Amino acid sequence: MNRSANPSFKSIRIILLTLGVCLLQNLHAQSRDQKSLDWQLGAGNTYLYDDYLSPLPHEGASLLFSSTGTKPLKWNLPDSLDRSFENVKWTNQSNFTLNAVYGQSLAGSNMFHGNIELKNSLIRKVIYRPTWSASTGPYLLLGGGGRYCLQNGNNPGSLDIYLDFGLTVSTNYQFNFWKKQLKLTYQGSLALSGLAFSPEYAESYYEIFYLKNNKNILKYTHPLNNQHWMQQLSLDVPLSHRKSSLRLSVRNDGHITLFNNIRTRILSTHFSVGYIRYFKIL
């Protein structure tokens, strides 16, 4: 049977050819759309205080890993313009942060702390100039972790679970140095409200999870009982035709809570080195 003479095969070939042309046009139209990914690894110092575990503060070395993805959003943008960071007003930013701390007190006790945060921000550019810009927007953050004190026998650990809704701000300034266009960026965020898990004072986790005594363990958070912030100042140095950059940063994080008469303070400063890669969105 001659397939080329069969009308059904001709129709299939026409349909596949049409779909292929549409796909190539779509890829060509989006070939200059952008997104970026960055990875940072930092080391620094962290102050720990948790009077559920110990009346003594602990302090020590800490490591920080952070990964951020940023994607322009084509809101209120003509179809003729590419979805690039220069053209859009709105961007979506997702961030993953992992923090590990080993602290000691003056009395010689040891405390470990670990924390993971997932954060998603919707950011709008409010001021744009050729060399600098400013942006702001809301964010939603889900975090969890805890602390473990080696010297405690009855209640050796405490648990953190929290959901924050807050505001983020950022500004960047571009300048030339040694024939390279560098970018200096400040980004800060502050929690405004949310929810957090907290046991009652002197209540053990055995009572909560095994005996099911779980009343009053979910607290509404606000700036009076939950101060949670992040500040980062970074310098981006382009590496190759603006497709990638080296990032040098100093970052300050703080989380101070007062729930059910239990006070916690986690204050840290990290110096980090990172790598940024710019991609095309297909």
DRENGUDREN-562587 format. One record per residue (C-alpha): x, y, z; residue in three letters. Coordinates in nm, 2 decimals, m for minus. Layout:
BEGIN
     c1     c2     c3 type
      X      Y      Z  ALA
...
REM end
This chain:
BEGIN
     c1     c2     c3 type
   0.00   0.00   0.00  MET
   0.14   0.34  m0.10  ASN
   0.12   0.55   0.22  ARG
   0.20   0.87   0.04  SER
  m0.11   0.83  m0.17  ALA
  m0.33   0.77   0.13  ASN
  m0.53   1.09   0.22  PRO
  m0.52   1.01   0.59  SER
  m0.14   1.00   0.60  PHE
  m0.13   1.33   0.41  LYS
  m0.36   1.48   0.67  SER
  m0.14   1.35   0.96  ILE
   0.17   1.49   0.79  ARG
   0.01   1.83   0.75  ILE
  m0.11   1.84   1.11  ILE
   0.24   1.74   1.24  LEU
   0.40   2.00   1.02  LEU
   0.16   2.27   1.14  THR
   0.23   2.17   1.51  LEU
   0.60   2.18   1.45  GLY
   0.59   2.53   1.30  VAL
   0.38   2.65   1.59  CYS
   0.61   2.50   1.84  LEU
   0.92   2.66   1.67  LEU
   0.75   2.99   1.66  GLN
   0.66   2.96   2.03  ASN
   1.02   2.87   2.12  LEU
   1.15   3.16   1.91  HIS
   0.91   3.40   2.08  ALA
   1.02   3.29   2.43  GLN
   1.39   3.24   2.35  SER
   1.49   3.57   2.52  ARG
   1.27   3.52   2.83  ASP
   1.48   3.49   3.14  GLN
   1.51   3.34   3.48  LYS
   1.80   3.31   3.73  SER
   1.92   3.06   3.99  LEU
   2.17   3.13   4.25  ASP
   2.34   2.91   4.52  TRP
   2.52   3.05   4.82  GLN
   2.73   2.88   5.09  LEU
   2.82   3.08   5.40  GLY
   2.99   3.05   5.74  ALA
   2.95   3.27   6.04  GLY
   2.84   3.29   6.40  ASN
   2.51   3.23   6.57  THR
   2.37   3.32   6.92  TYR
   2.12   3.07   7.06  LEU
   1.89   3.11   7.36  TYR
   1.60   2.88   7.45  ASP
   1.48   2.89   7.81  ASP
   1.27   2.58   7.75  TYR
   1.60   2.39   7.74  LEU
   1.85   2.60   7.93  SER
   1.87   2.94   8.12  PRO
   2.21   2.99   7.96  LEU
   2.28   3.14   7.62  PRO
   2.49   2.94   7.37  HIS
   2.70   3.07   7.09  GLU
   2.91   2.91   6.82  GLY
   3.00   2.85   6.45  ALA
   2.72   2.80   6.19  SER
   2.69   2.71   5.83  LEU
   2.43   2.84   5.58  LEU
   2.32   2.71   5.24  PHE
   2.08   2.91   5.03  SER
   1.93   2.86   4.69  SER
   1.71   3.12   4.51  THR
   1.52   3.11   4.19  GLY
   1.38   3.43   4.03  THR
   1.15   3.44   3.73  LYS
   1.00   3.75   3.56  PRO
   0.62   3.76   3.53  LEU
   0.46   3.90   3.21  LYS
   0.18   4.09   3.39  TRP
   0.06   4.40   3.20  ASN
   0.34   4.35   2.95  LEU
   0.28   4.37   2.57  PRO
   0.33   4.05   2.38  ASP
   0.59   4.22   2.17  SER
   0.83   4.26   2.47  LEU
   1.05   3.98   2.60  ASP
   1.00   3.86   2.96  ARG
   1.34   3.99   3.08  SER
   1.44   4.14   3.41  PHE
   1.48   4.48   3.24  GLU
   1.13   4.49   3.09  ASN
   0.90   4.35   3.37  VAL
   0.77   4.51   3.68  LYS
   0.67   4.18   3.86  TRP
   0.89   3.89   3.96  THR
   0.84   3.57   4.15  ASN
   1.12   3.46   4.38  GLN
   1.14   3.12   4.56  SER
   1.41   3.05   4.82  ASN
   1.54   2.75   5.01  PHE
   1.76   2.80   5.32  THR
   1.93   2.55   5.54  LEU
   2.11   2.65   5.86  ASN
   2.32   2.43   6.10  ALA
   2.47   2.56   6.43  VAL
   2.69   2.42   6.71  TYR
   2.69   2.64   7.02  GLY
   2.85   2.63   7.36  GLN
   2.77   2.81   7.68  SER
   3.02   2.96   7.93  LEU
   2.94   2.67   8.16  ALA
   3.05   2.42   7.90  GLY
   2.71   2.29   7.79  SER
   2.65   2.21   7.42  ASN
   2.35   2.29   7.20  MET
   2.28   2.20   6.84  PHE
   2.04   2.39   6.62  HIS
   1.91   2.31   6.27  GLY
   1.66   2.49   6.06  ASN
   1.50   2.48   5.71  ILE
   1.29   2.75   5.55  GLU
   1.09   2.76   5.22  LEU
   1.00   3.11   5.11  LYS
   0.80   3.25   4.81  ASN
   0.79   3.62   4.73  SER
   0.59   3.82   4.48  LEU
   0.79   4.14   4.41  ILE
   0.70   4.45   4.22  ARG
   0.95   4.71   4.09  LYS
   0.83   5.05   4.22  VAL
   1.13   5.27   4.12  ILE
   1.34   5.21   3.81  TYR
   1.63   5.42   3.70  ARG
   1.91   5.34   3.45  PRO
   2.16   5.26   3.74  THR
   1.94   5.17   4.03  TRP
   1.59   5.03   4.12  SER
   1.38   4.96   4.43  ALA
   1.12   4.68   4.47  SER
   0.88   4.55   4.74  THR
   0.62   4.29   4.79  GLY
   0.46   4.02   5.01  PRO
   0.61   3.68   5.10  TYR
   0.50   3.35   5.25  LEU
   0.74   3.14   5.45  LEU
   0.72   2.79   5.59  LEU
   1.00   2.70   5.84  GLY
   1.09   2.42   6.07  GLY
   1.37   2.29   6.29  GLY
   1.48   2.28   6.65  GLY
   1.75   2.26   6.91  ARG
   1.90   1.98   7.11  TYR
   2.10   2.02   7.43  CYS
   2.33   1.73   7.52  LEU
   2.33   1.79   7.89  GLN
   1.95   1.77   7.93  ASN
   1.80   1.44   8.04  GLY
   1.43   1.50   8.07  ASN
   1.36   1.75   7.79  ASN
   1.67   1.75   7.57  PRO
   1.51   1.91   7.26  GLY
   1.27   2.17   7.14  SER
   1.08   2.20   6.81  LEU
   1.01   2.49   6.57  ASP
   0.73   2.49   6.32  ILE
   0.61   2.82   6.18  TYR
   0.43   2.99   5.90  LEU
   0.50   3.36   5.83  ASP
   0.34   3.62   5.61  PHE
   0.55   3.93   5.57  GLY
   0.70   4.21   5.36  LEU
   1.02   4.21   5.16  THR
   1.21   4.51   5.01  VAL
   1.51   4.52   4.78  SER
   1.72   4.78   4.61  THR
   2.01   4.75   4.37  ASN
   2.27   4.98   4.22  TYR
   2.48   4.91   3.91  GLN
   2.82   5.07   3.86  PHE
   3.13   5.01   3.65  ASN
   3.46   4.90   3.80  PHE
   3.77   4.77   3.61  TRP
   3.56   4.76   3.29  LYS
   3.30   4.53   3.45  LYS
   2.94   4.62   3.54  GLN
   2.90   4.53   3.91  LEU
   2.57   4.52   4.10  LYS
   2.53   4.60   4.47  LEU
   2.20   4.47   4.62  THR
   2.03   4.50   4.95  TYR
   1.74   4.28   5.04  GLN
   1.54   4.27   5.36  GLY
   1.23   4.09   5.49  SER
   1.02   4.12   5.80  LEU
   0.74   3.89   5.93  ALA
   0.41   4.06   6.00  LEU
   0.18   3.78   6.10  SER
   0.14   3.40   6.09  GLY
   0.11   3.08   6.30  LEU
   0.36   2.90   6.52  ALA
   0.38   2.58   6.72  PHE
   0.48   2.61   7.09  SER
   0.43   2.39   7.39  PRO
   0.31   2.52   7.73  GLU
   0.58   2.63   7.97  TYR
   0.73   2.31   8.14  ALA
   0.51   2.09   7.92  GLU
   0.70   1.79   7.76  SER
   0.67   1.67   7.40  TYR
   0.58   1.33   7.55  TYR
   0.26   1.49   7.68  GLU
   0.18   1.66   7.35  ILE
   0.24   1.38   7.11  PHE
   0.19   1.06   7.32  TYR
  m0.07   1.17   7.57  LEU
  m0.24   1.40   7.32  LYS
  m0.24   1.70   7.55  ASN
  m0.22   1.94   7.26  ASN
  m0.43   2.23   7.37  LYS
  m0.30   2.59   7.31  ASN
   0.00   2.47   7.11  ILE
  m0.08   2.67   6.80  LEU
  m0.02   3.04   6.84  LYS
  m0.11   3.34   6.63  TYR
   0.21   3.54   6.56  THR
   0.26   3.92   6.52  HIS
   0.55   4.16   6.57  PRO
   0.50   4.17   6.95  LEU
   0.56   3.80   7.00  ASN
   0.75   3.70   6.69  ASN
   1.03   3.92   6.55  GLN
   1.16   3.74   6.24  HIS
   1.38   3.92   5.99  TRP
   1.65   3.88   5.73  MET
   1.89   4.13   5.58  GLN
   2.15   4.07   5.30  GLN
   2.40   4.29   5.13  LEU
   2.55   4.13   4.82  SER
   2.79   4.22   4.54  LEU
   2.75   4.05   4.20  ASP
   3.06   4.03   3.97  VAL
   2.98   3.91   3.61  PRO
   3.18   3.62   3.49  LEU
   3.09   3.54   3.13  SER
   2.89   3.76   2.89  HIS
   2.63   3.82   3.17  ARG
   2.52   3.46   3.17  LYS
   2.66   3.40   3.52  SER
   2.80   3.60   3.81  SER
   2.99   3.56   4.13  LEU
   2.81   3.68   4.44  ARG
   2.97   3.79   4.77  LEU
   2.73   3.85   5.05  SER
   2.70   3.93   5.42  VAL
   2.37   3.82   5.57  ARG
   2.20   3.89   5.91  ASN
   1.91   3.67   6.04  ASP
   1.71   3.71   6.35  GLY
   1.43   3.52   6.51  HIS
   1.30   3.62   6.86  ILE
   0.98   3.46   7.00  THR
   0.78   3.47   7.32  LEU
   0.51   3.20   7.32  PHE
   0.36   3.06   7.64  ASN
   0.63   3.24   7.85  ASN
   0.90   3.05   7.65  ILE
   1.16   3.28   7.51  ARG
   1.39   3.19   7.22  THR
   1.65   3.40   7.04  ARG
   1.84   3.30   6.73  ILE
   2.07   3.57   6.59  LEU
   2.32   3.50   6.32  SER
   2.56   3.67   6.08  THR
   2.71   3.48   5.78  HIS
   2.96   3.57   5.51  PHE
   2.89   3.37   5.19  SER
   3.01   3.31   4.84  VAL
   2.76   3.23   4.57  GLY
   2.71   3.16   4.20  TYR
   2.43   3.30   3.98  ILE
   2.33   3.16   3.65  ARG
   2.09   3.32   3.41  TYR
   1.87   3.09   3.19  PHE
   1.63   3.13   2.90  LYS
   1.27   3.02   2.97  ILE
   1.14   2.77   2.72  LEU
REM end
